[in-house]
């Protein structure tokens, strides 16, 4: 089954030059693309496909470096909502071979280039709000989400990957939160989600120094879950993983994700109470009836869950 959903958010009709970013990955360590890149050939900033039944793939398509402008973020939030409405059982978010996303569109943080004027606080808050809405939409999706990262995932791009449940990367991928090099701090969840994922000291190291790390180190510290090798792309590995999750019990996966993520925001005692409530709720689903009956009649691991 394959489907393409189209969204109305279009990139501004501006120059696609890459001022401020060299072609090398080392220069791309800046926390944002300073380009105003054209969207994909069909005009979509986020392409939405269903290459495998139940698995929705959202592809960022904002030029070579995929800067996360307000328009891209709004299109991403819309795409996640459309995937949920269509009954997605897993969502994969990816970019292109050069960049998952190189960061926020820094040009949107200025009110004037010559003479230079930084954007006023209300504009900065508006952009931060767009990040919060889009990345929260990803994080709160009821189904499993996987970031398939090739190239750079920096600044807001790294924060988008952090908003997913899992991250798959190619061996040459680079991750980082380089905002400090611009005299600012992460504003798309980096100080919070990165800390929860890799621990306080490691998060401070990456945020205080702004340094990039490769996929092997990212996997070592828990930022990356799987590395694509043997010629496979990150998207190949993510689709295989997503396909395995998509045939699982949809309601049980949703409740498990709610228990884990919700529990992290509470004390241990409150988290345990949340788990008990959701544990009870899980027995009211068709997943439980199918799974328990299959276990008793056929043995473990033989249940075929209803995805209608």
N, C-alpha and C positions, 0 to 999 in steps of 0.2 A: 504494500500500500504506500502510495506517495502522494503528498499534497503540498501545495504552496499557498500560504496565506499572505496577503499583501496589506501593507500598512501605509497610511497617508503621510507619515512624517518624512520629509525630504530634506536633503542637505541643502544649505544655502548655496546659491549660485555664485560661488566665490572662486578665487584662484586655488589651484591644487598644489602650489609650491610648498616645499618642505623647509621653509626658512627656520633656522635655529636648530635643525636636526640633521646631522650628517647621516650618511648611508650606513655607517657601521653600527653594530649593536652597542658599542661603548658610548657613542654619542647619544644613542637612543635611551641611555640610562637617565636622561632628563625625565622628570616625572610626568611630562605631558608632551603631546605633539603640539607644535606651534603652527601646524598646517591647518588650512581649511579645505579638507579633502573632499573630492566628489564622492557621491555614494556609488553603490554598485551599478552595473550597466542598466539594470531595470529600475533604478531610482530608489530602491529600498535601502534604508540605513540598517535595518535588521531583517535578514531573510529568514523565512520560517518554513521548514520542510518536515515531512514525516516519512523518513526513508524506511523505517521499520515500524510495524504496527504498535502504536502506543508510545513510541519514542519520538519526541519533538526536538528538532535541531534548530537552534537560533544562532545565526551566523552574523556577526558584526561586519558591516560592509561600508566603512567610511574611509576609504582610501588605504594606502599602504600601511599606515601606522594606527589606524582605527582610533583616533582621538575621541574621547567620550564627551562630546558636546551635550548640551541640554537636549538638543533634538534627538541625538542617539539614545540618551537615557530615557527620554519619554517613549521612544519607539520600542526600546527594550521592555519597559514596564508594560506597554500595550501587548507586546508579543507574549510575555509570560502570562498575562491575563487571558489571551486568546488560547494559549496552550491548555491552561486550566479548564477553560470553558469547553474545550474540545475533548476533555477527559484524558489528558496526558497521564501516562504512568511513569514516565521518566523524561527529563529535559536535559539536553546537552547544549552548552553554550560554547561557541568557538569563534575564532577570527580567521586570519589567513596565515600563510607560512612565515611571514616576516613578523607579524605582531598579532597576539591575542588582543591586546589594547595597550598602547604606549602611555596612557594616562589621560588626565583631563585635557580639554582644549584650553590651553593657557591664554589664548587670545581673548577668551570670554571673561577673563579676570581683569581686563584692562578697559578703561573708558576712552583712552586715547593713546596712540603710539608715538606720535610726534606733535607736540611734546608728550612725553610719557606721563600717563596718569593711571594709577591703579584703580580698579573698580571700587565703588562705594560699598559700604557694609551691606546694604539691602540687596545689592546685586550678588555679592558673594554668598549671602544667605540663600538667595533664590537658587543659585547653582548647587550649593550644598544640599538644599532641599530636593533637587532633582536627583542627586546621587542617593540620598536617603530613601526616596520613594522607589527608585528603580532597583537598588540593591536589596532593599527590604522585600520587594516583590519576589525577587529570586530566592532570598533566604526563607521566606514564608511559604513558598510553593509547597503544596501538600505532598507532592511526589518527590522522589530522589532527583537531585540535580548534580550534574557533572560538568566541570570546566575542562575543555580539551585545549591545552595551551601549546602553541608553537610560537617560536620567536620570543618577543618580549611581553611580559605582563608586569607593567610598572605603574606605580602610583595608583590611580583609579582603576587601572587594568588589573593590578594585583588585588585590589580591594574587591573587584567583581569576582575574581576567582575565589577569594576568601568567602564570599557570600554563598558559594555553592557548597553542597554537601561533600563533594569529592573533587580532586584535581588530578588530571592526567597530563603529563608533559613529555615533549620530545627531549632527547638528551641535550640538545643545544639551547633549550629554552633558558630565559633569564627572568628572575623575579626580583622585585625590590620596591621599597617605599622611599623614593629619593626626594620627597618634598622638602626636607630639611635643607637641601642644597639650593633651594629657592627662597629660603628664609621663612618658610611656612611649615605647617604640619599636615598630616593626612586628614582629609575631611570626608572620606567616604567609608569610614568604618575601620580603617587600618589600625588605629590605636586600640580598638576594642576587639575586633575579630581576630587579628593577628596574635594579640596577647593571649586570648583564650585558646588559640590553636597551638602555639609553639611555646608558650610560657613567657613570663615577664622579662627575664634577662635577654632572651633571644630576640624578642620583639623590640626591646629598647636598643639592642645592638643594630638591628636593621634600620630602625626609624631614626636613631641618633646619628648614625654615620651616613645613611642614604646609600649604602653600598648595594650592588647587585650580587645575587648568588645564582649559581647554575642549578640545573635540575637535580644533580646528585646530592648537593648540599641541602637543597630544599626538601628532598625526600628524607634525608638524614634527620632533619629537625622537625619533620612532620608536616611541612607545608605542602608537599606533593605526596600523593598516595601511590601512584603507579607511573613508571617511566616506559614510554613506548620504545621498543628496540626491535632488532631483527628486521628492519626496513618498514615496520608498521608506523602509521601516523598516529598522532595523539587522538585524532578523531576516530580512527579505526578501533583503537583500544577502548575509547569512551563508548562507542556505539555497541561494542560487544558487551561491555559491563552494563550499559543501560538496558540492553536487550534481556540480560539475565534478570535484572531487577523488575523489568516490565511484566514478566510472567508471574511474579510473586503476588502475594495477597495485598491488594491495593489499600484496603482499609487498615489492615494491620501495619503496613509500612507507614501510612499517614499517622497513625496513633503512636507508633514507636518514635517517629521523628518529632512529633509534638512533645512526647515525654522527655526525650533527650534535650532538645533545644529549650523547652520551657523550664526544665529542671535546672539548667545552667544559670538561669536568671533568678533563682531562688536559693534559700538555704537548703541543706541536705534534707532536713526533716520535711520541709514543704515540697521538695522534689519527690521524696518518697510517697507523700500523700497524693501528689499529682499522678505518679506512676500507678498507684493503687486504683485511682478513679478511672484512668484510661485502660488499665488492665481489665477492670469490670466491663467497661464500654466495649472492649474488643470481643467479648463473648456474645454481644448482641448483633454482631455482623455475620454476613453470609460466609465470610472467610473462615471464621471460627467453626461454623457448622461443617463446612467442607473439609477443613484441615483436621479437626478432631475425629470426624467420622472416618476419613481416609486412614488416619493413623491406626484406629482401632480395627479396621477391616482389612487394610492392605499393608500396614507397616509404615515406618517413617519415610518422609521424602517423596511420597508418591501422589500427593494431592495436586489436583489441577484446578486452579482457582478461576472463578467466573469473572470475566472482564467485560461483560455486556453492559 
